[in-house]
Structure formats: structure tokens, C-alpha cells
């Protein structure tokens, strides 16, 4: 499912060398496996956890939007 956050980039640290690699949320949803550009180690993102956290953020943003909408009235 398309999300308003899909175009946002997040930094994923390599579990092998610690270097951070930036990827968009949309890319991670479709392919949660990365290769570290520094050490060539594999990085696997937990796609289920990522979707759960994105849903929480979207719910919070919707709640904030409703609250801000009420302030202007």
C-alpha cells in the first residue's frame, strides 16, 4: 500500500561495519535487503516491523492533523 512516507529516506546502519546507508521507505518495502557500500556485507531490514512502525507514524500524523485543524476554528 502506498504511503505518504514512501519518498522519505532513512539511514540504515550496517551490522558489520556500522556505516549508515540511506534508502527510501518505498525501496525498503519492496526489497528489504541491502548491501553495504563499504564492507559489502548484507543488511536485512525487518519489513514487518517497518510496516508496523510506519502505520504508527501515519496514525500519529493523522491525529496531529485533526488537532491542528481544530485549533483554527
HURARA-V994647 format. One line per field, one symbol per residue. phi: phi as a letter, one per 40 degrees, with the letter a starting at -180 (. if undefined). psi: psi as a letter, one per 20 degrees, with the letter a starting at -180 (. if undefined). burial: # if it has 24 or more other C-alpha atoms within 12 Angstrom, else .. A space follows every 10 residues. Layout:
BEGIN
phi=???
psi=???
burial=???
END
This chain:
BEGIN
phi=.cbccdccbb cbccccbgcc bcaccdcccc acbbbcccbg ccbbcccccc cccccccccc cccccccccc ccb
psi=ppqiihiqqq poqpigiipp ppqqhgghhh njprppigij qqoppnhggg hghghgghgg ggggggghhh hi.
burial=....#..... .###...... #.#.#..##. ...###.... ..#.#....# #..#...... .......... ...
END
